[in-house]
Amino acid sequence: MPFADKRKQFFLAAVVFTCVTVGADALAYKIKCDEAKSLKAAVAEKSTKVSDLINRAVKGELGALKYMSERWEAERGTPYALWQQDAANHVGAQKGLGAIEWVDSTYHVQWVEPRDPNQSVIGMDIRATPERQDMLKDAEARNTLTLSPPLQLSQGYKGLLAYTPVYVDGVFNGYMVAALNINDFFKDFLDLEANYRWSIVLKSDGVPFFTEQEENQKVDTDTLVTMPLRIANQTWTIDVAATKSFAVMHANNLWQTVFISGLIIAFIMGLCTYLAFRWKYAHKLEKKALSVMRRDHERLMDVVRIQSEIAQSHHNQQHVMNVIVDHMGAIAGATGSAIAIIEGDDMVYRACGGNLAGNVGFRMPIANSLSGLCLVEDKAFKCDNTEFDPRVNKDACRKINVASMIVVPLRQQGIVVGVLKIMSSEVNAFYDHHITTLTFIAGVLMAALNDATAHDRLRQSEETFRLSMHYAPIGMALVSTEGKWLEINQAICAMLGYSEKEMIATNFQSITHPEDLQKDLNFVEQMLAGTLSTYQMEKRYFHKDGHIIWALLNVSLVRDGDGNPKYFISQIENITESKQLKEELQNQASLLDLAHDAIIVRNQKDEIVFWNKGAELTYGMPAVDVVGHISHDILQTAFPDTLENIKAELQAKDKWEGELVHTKKNGQKIVVTSRWVVQRDKKGAQIGTLEINRDITEREQLMQRLVNSNTELERFAYVASHDMQEPLRMISGLSDILSQDYAASLDDEGKNYLTSIVEASQRMRAMVRDLLDYARVDKSNLTKNKVNGTAELKRALDNISELIREKQAQITVGPIPSFEGSSVQFMRLMKNLIANAIKYQPEGQIPVVTVAAVDQGDMIALSVQDNGIGIENDFVDKVFEPFRRLHSWDEIKGTGLGLAICKKIVENHGGKIHVTSTPGKGSIFQFTIAKQA
């Protein structure tokens, strides 16, 4: 193979391999980054959960102080027995609450529960240090819960002290004090949070005072999240990080799979590119060699047949001439041939063949013709185009439809007596080697025509043949019927490494590989028996140095005038390189059988030329059953688009990817991801297509089951939320009856409980209502109509007009183009977004809301901008999740489903929604709506 071709093959294969590898590496890197980001997000979510949990726990634990202080103030003191009972109940119920103390206005501990082991603190002045005095003054002045930093308490443990001042008739009367055992208190509820997955550290002024982490678990510092934690007057920080073991478990190592798969695919595609070019070159080389060999063999066989027929002509001159002209078409590819003999001033056609067969007797003047020039100068001439060659008789050529010709002289005893000519109705039909062949045939002809010297002429002809054989570029030999070498040319000697003398001393059997010898001998026996005229076979010869030479052998048998076998004419062409190349290609192709994917190579007619083991396993069809067939017919391919469009994209981009539906041998339908790559020749013409298919049927089935499961869940949510409304209405109704008819029978505590029931039922009804709305917002139930965007925006504002008046909100709106969709859903979308913009405002600030729309052709881009409290960056991606609330119910009423409903409505209308926000300055909710839903 030429070096340039090899370099091109390796270069193209390397380019394909590099491109696919780079793509796989980039994808793997992105997946790895996403894994790290996901873990970081999980830690951030855990830190938020732990922070909320601590806040609720501390406030819940200390709720007893507020209750006891309110009782004291209301009753202007509490009897010790009752106080002791309340304190004992709270201490017993709350793990980590070490003691509850009553401290009078002189800052001395009067009561403590439990007394054991806290007797030592009775009578203690709690103003132990200047820092403690400042904190107590602050607690007294705040008239609310005050929390100390972590302290080493006299009870012997590290703890926190919580102070609630007590006032009687507006005069400071003392403190209710709770002592929390830090280790017991936090460990009680953080044990479940800080398992082998998490490490949790609480810090005060940067110093850790509580750590929860399983033994022997190392922390993944890359995932560390630090959050401030504000409880009462204290600000702590909380550090949450994933453990090394959990980080390893969380990483699914998909990036490694993607990268390794990418390398495999890159190798396969690079190898396929290389093999495709190697196969193309080998096929071209083999085809050319076979063409040359076949042409030479056929020419030689025709010469042999001419000699054989002449030998049987019994020196009949006309028969000899007819034999010659009849074989010219096969030997030289002529459409017509003639033998012209001189008669006076003319030449007369004595024998004609081909399309000149009816011109026997035709006379042509010697003058002004190419034949005449051949006679005069006694040499052969070739004419490529009779219309433009001044040497020919154009009228005569037109009369017999001759466009190109060769003319050689016929000599008898050294005198030119005529010409042998071949003609064609096509221009440029002949080459220089045809002159040599025709000259040789002319000699054979004249030898046969000369009765006196016929046998001598024939011998000379054979000598000429042997001379031609001697200098032939491929191996040629005359072999006796016993297998002895009679004559050999230099090409055979060079091929097998022997000298001519060494070869003549042997026979062909001695240098033939034993495994091929019997087949060769069987052919020889058939030829000698007359049942076979020629034969061809691939066989192995031993080179003189011992290595194997692969050859293509063509053999013909020459018989004498009586039909007896005379000798064999053998043509031996060295095909070792071609054979090795085929084996190499086969070995390389076998590598493709290692791939699990189905790899198919199609020619320009979409016929399968290669079908790997992966294809056999995928479709249940062996290669022998499919090679040569149209792949789309065999696999009953269902395309996502018309095949014409797919082929147009393939021609334009040299590749195509998509999902196809194929049918296996057993009739089963499967879904495959299919990648096609075009193979082109040097001129850019498409010569084949590489197709790689991967069965994803199971994945598609899992996706469908997931879709069905989600549908069932939405249906369940709808039914459940719908059915829950009735008992909630009953609870609300009974609560109203209690408030109206039995309020006088309830004490303050009962009224508080009733108020809590009413508020809780209201919250639950709001949540059920929103959950029902969320389940109802389904694209499958979308009723399409022409939506007047501006009119529906006005309806939304009318729905919240009371809220707008209450907050004195300033609303600026622009026109909204019409579109196809749901008027009800669009009105609900705008109502939710504008209501949120009004509600989420700092205390006392007038809301300013701007609604704008831009027509983008197929889409409408809308935005709702406010000047509210904004959203922290950590939560902008989470606000659209169901039940995701960033504020408590007491701060801002809501269920956490409003934005989730907005997101579903936008997606139902073919759009997307997102929010950008600056904490303290406001938010912009931006979304799109398709004009044609």
C-alpha positions, 0 to 999 in steps of 0.5 A, a space after each residue: 500500500 502506498 505510504 500516503 494512503 496508509 498515512 491518510 488511513 491512520 490520520 482519519 482514524 486518529 481524528 475520529 478517535 480523538 474527537 470522540 474521546 474529547 467529547 466523552 472526557 468533556 461529558 464525564 467531567 460535567 457529570 463528575 462536577 454535577 455529582 459534586 454539586 449534587 452532594 454539596 446541595 444535599 449538605 446545604 439542604 441537610 444544614 437547613 434542616 438541622 438549623 430549623 430542627 435546632 431552632 424548633 427544639 430550643 424554642 419548644 424546650 423553653 416553651 415551659 418557661 413562657 408558660 410558667 412565667 405567664 401563670 406567675 404574672 397572671 396569678 401574681 405568684 404561684 404556690 411552690 407545690 404547683 410550681 414544683 409540679 409544673 417544673 417536674 413535668 417539664 423536666 421529666 418530659 424534655 430530655 436534656 432539660 437539666 433543671 428549672 429554677 425560680 430566681 427572685 428579684 434579688 438574683 438569688 435562686 429560691 426554687 429548683 426542680 429537680 432538687 437532686 442533684 441541684 441542691 447546691 444552687 439554692 440560695 446562689 447569686 446568679 450574678 457570678 461574673 461581670 459578663 453574667 451581670 450584663 446579660 441579666 440586665 439585658 434579659 431584664 430589660 428585654 422582657 423576653 427570652 434571653 439565652 446564655 452562651 455555652 457555660 460550665 454550670 455548677 451542676 457539673 456539666 456544660 450547658 445553656 441558661 435561658 432566662 425569662 423575666 417575670 413582671 407582676 403589675 409591671 414590676 420586675 419580680 424575678 426570672 424563670 431559668 432553664 438549665 440545658 445540658 448541651 450534650 444530652 439536649 442536642 444529642 437527643 435529636 441530632 443523633 438521627 441526623 448525624 449518622 454515618 452520612 453527616 458530621 454536625 458541629 455547633 460553634 459559639 464565637 467560633 469555638 465548637 461546643 457540640 459535635 455529633 459524628 460517628 466514630 472512625 468517620 472522616 469528614 469530606 471537607 469539600 462539602 462543608 457548609 457553614 450557616 448562622 443560627 440565631 436563637 433568641 439573643 444568641 448567634 451560633 454557627 452550625 457546620 454540616 459536612 458529609 462523611 468520606 464514606 457517604 461522599 463515596 456512596 453518593 458518587 455513582 461514578 457514572 462519569 467513569 462509565 461514560 468516559 470508559 464507554 467513550 473510549 470504547 466507542 472512540 476505539 471502535 469508530 476509529 478502527 471502523 474508519 481504518 478498516 473501511 479504508 483498508 478494505 477499500 484499498 485491498 478490494 481495489 488492489 485485488 480487483 485491478 490484479 484480477 482484471 490484469 490477470 484475467 485480460 492477459 490470461 484470456 489473451 493468451 488462451 485466445 492465442 492458444 486457441 488460434 494456434 490449436 484451430 490453425 493446427 487442425 485446419 490442414 493448411 486451408 488458407 481461407 479457414 486459417 484467415 477466418 480463424 484469425 479474424 473471428 478471434 480478433 474481437 476476443 483478443 483485442 476488443 475489436 468490433 470488426 477485423 479484416 485481412 486485405 491482400 494486394 491485387 493490382 492498385 487495390 487491396 481486397 478484403 479476403 476475410 472479415 469478422 465482427 461487424 465487417 463480416 459482410 464486406 468480403 470482396 470489398 476493394 479499397 485503393 492503396 493510395 490515400 489510406 492507412 493500409 496503403 501507408 502500412 504497405 509502403 513503409 512496412 510497419 504497423 500503424 494505429 489511428 485513434 480517430 479516423 475523422 481527424 487523421 489525414 492518413 486515412 480514407 475518410 469516405 471508406 471509413 465512414 462507409 464501413 463505420 470505422 472510428 479507430 483502427 490498427 493496421 499491421 503488414 503481412 509478409 511472405 518471404 520478406 515481401 509485404 503482400 497485405 495487411 491485418 487490420 482491426 477496427 472499432 466504431 469507437 474512437 481511442 479503442 486500442 492501445 500500444 500493446 494491441 500492436 504487439 499482439 496483432 503483429 504476433 498474430 500476423 506472423 502466425 497467420 502468414 506462417 500458416 498460409 505458407 504451405 511450404 514452410 507452415 511447420 517452420 512458421 509455427 515453430 517460429 510463432 512458438 518461439 515468439 510466444 516463448 519470448 513474450 512469455 520470458 519477459 511477461 511481468 507475471 510468472 509464466 511457465 511451460 510444464 510437461 504432462 508429468 509436472 516437470 518445468 519445461 520453460 520458466 520466465 524470470 518472474 517465477 524465479 524472482 517470486 520463488 527465489 530459485 535460479 532457472 537452472 534450479 527450477 528446471 531440475 525440479 517439478 511443481 509438486 516438490 515446491 507445492 504445499 502438501 495441503 494444496 497438492 492433491 487439489 492441483 493434481 485432481 485438476 491436472 487429471 481432469 484436464 488430461 482426461 479432457 473433462 476440463 479445459 482450464 482451471 484456476 486455484 489459489 495455492 501455496 508454494 515454498 520459497 527457496 528460503 522456506 517461507 510460504 508464497 501465496 499464488 493465483 494459478 491459471 492453467 491451460 493445456 496445449 494439444 498437438 495436431 492429433 489432439 494429444 496433450 503436449 504441455 501445460 501453460 501456467 500463469 502464476 501471480 504472487 498474491 501473498 500481500 493481498 492474502 496477508 492484507 485480507 487476513 489482517 482485515 479479517 483479524 481487525 474485523 474480529 475485534 468489532 465482534 467484541 463490542 456488545 453494540 450491534 455494528 453494521 456496515 452498509 454499502 451505497 445500496 443499503 445492503 449489509 456488508 458487515 454484521 458483527 457478533 453484537 448484531 447477531 446477539 441483539 437481533 437473533 440473526 446470524 451474519 450469513 442470513 443477512 449479508 447482502 440484504 437491505 438492512 431496513 427490510 431485514 430489521 423492518 425499521 420504523 423511522 422517526 422521520 421519512 427515510 428521505 429526510 434522514 438520508 438528506 441529513 446524513 449527506 449534509 452532516 456525514 452523520 445521523 443519530 436518533 431512535 429506531 424501532 427494529 424487529 428481531 428474528 423472533 418478531 419482538 420489537 425493540 427500541 435502539 439508539 442508532 448512530 450513522 457515520 458516512 464513509 466516503 472515497 477520495 473524491 468525496 463520494 459516499 461508498 458506505 455507512 457505518 451504523 452502531 445500534 444499542 438496545 434501549 428497550 428496557 430503559 424505554 419501558 422503565 421510563 413509561 412505567 415512571 410516567 404511568 406511576 407519576 400519573 397515578 400519583 397525581 390522580 391519588 393526590 387529586 382524589 385524596 385532597 378532594 375527599 379531605 375537604 369534607 372533614 375539614 369543613 366539618 372541623 371548621 363548622 364545629 369550631 365556629 359553633 364552639 366559638 359562637 355558642 360556647 365561648 362563655 363556657 371556656 376559660 382563656 386556655 380553652 379559648 386559646 386551644 379553640 383558636 389554635 384549632 380554627 387556625 390549624 383547620 384554616 391552614 389545612 383547608 388552604 393546603 388541601 385546596 391548593 393541593 387539589 388545584 395542583 392536581 387539577 393543573 394537568 396538561 392532559 386536561 387542558 382546554 384550549 381556546 383563544 386567550 386574551 392575555 390583557 383581559 385575563 390579566 385584568 381578571 387576575 387583578 380584580 380577584 386580588 383587588 382587596 389585597 391590592 387596596 389593603 397593601 396600597 400596591 402600585 401595579 404597572 401592566 402592559 398589553 399581553 398578546 393573545 395566544 392559544 391555551 387555557 384562560 382559567 390557568 393563565 388567570 391563576 398564573 398571573 394572580 399567584 405571581 402578582 399576589 406573591 409580589 404584594 405579600 412578600 414585602 418588608 413591613 410598612 413598604 408599599 409594593 411596586 409590581 411591574 408586569 411586562 410582555 414581549 412578542 417573540 414570534 412563536 413565543 411570548 416572554 412575560 415578567 413580573 417584577 417586584 421590590 419585595 424582600 427577595 430570595 436568597 441565592 441558595 433557594 432560587 432553584 427550590 422555590 418552585 418545588 411543592 410545599 417549599 416554604 421559605 417563611 413560617 405560616 405566622 410570618 406569611 400565610 401560604 401552603 408552599 404550592 403556589 409557585 409549583 402550580 405556576 410552574 405546571 401552568 407554564 409548562 402546560 403552555 409549552 414554556 419555562 419559568 425561572 426567577 432572578 432575585 437580589 435579597 432586600 431589593 426584589 425579584 423578577 419572575 420570567 416565563 414564556 408561553 407558546 402561542 400555539 399550545 
